[in-house]
Amino acid sequence: MPRKTFIAGNWKMNKTVDESVVLAKDVVAQVGDVSDVEVAICVPYTSLTEVARVIDGTSVKLGAQDVYWEESGAFTGKVSCEMLRSAGVEYVIVGHSEQRSYFGETDEAVNKKVHAVIGAGLHPIVCVGETLQEREDAVTDAVVARQVKAAYDNVSAADAKKTTIAYEPVWAIGTGKTATPEMAQEVHGTIRSLLADMYDQDTADSIVIQYGGSMKPANAKGLLEKPDIDGGLIGGAALNADTFRGVVLPE
Ligand code: PEP
């Protein structure tokens, strides 16, 4: 079965509840009836329930930007998978480079989150990607392979099929620098081959691999035309419904 293009907006730490409702309504107006592309918006925790109301009955899905793997208890400041599920969440970003670099998220933590998210019946969007230094040191493939293998440690093929991978070169996130379609395709192809080695070709072929890093209407088409680039994780361009539409339906 061909993979369905999947575009997810990552609003990061932007938008109050009221601002989120306005933006979510705009997103629904722009892409709320798109069915041949999977569309999700990953909003701040504080906006989840209100945005869930806005997108209810549309094709837009709700995502969260992080989660904690424990079910409940004395973990001040953390939010569980069940809490997210009860708020209407379907997708959860894990291992975003901002979590890894600012908050010390380790490969082991990413793996625990992947297991917890799948266990709760939700779908992780697993972020991987190299820093500029790592690219210059020509260790991109090794870094991405380490991150993917760690994230999927002890994850079955059946469960792996419920996940999405976002390849996000750290040097391209929020910088305006995009990997060329050729550069991105090379890494996406490497990730797909790795998944085939870890699992089997059918599993590798069914996992959506998004690109992330300054993706916008002007470069979305070229990226999405590549055989192993199946979608995008969109930061800055997701904060405006017009530009988000331009990535979901690039011309
Ligand atoms: C992101 O937050 O995952 C991202 C890719 O951001 P931007 O599109 O702004 O580079």
Boltz pocket constraint, residues with backbone or C-beta under 6 A from the ligand:
constraints:
  - pocket:
      binder: B
      contacts: [[A, 10], [A, 12], [A, 168], [A, 172], [A, 173], [A, 174], [A, 175], [A, 176], [A, 212], [A, 213], [A, 214], [A, 215], [A, 233], [A, 234], [A, 235], [A, 236], [A, 237]]
      max_distance: 6.0
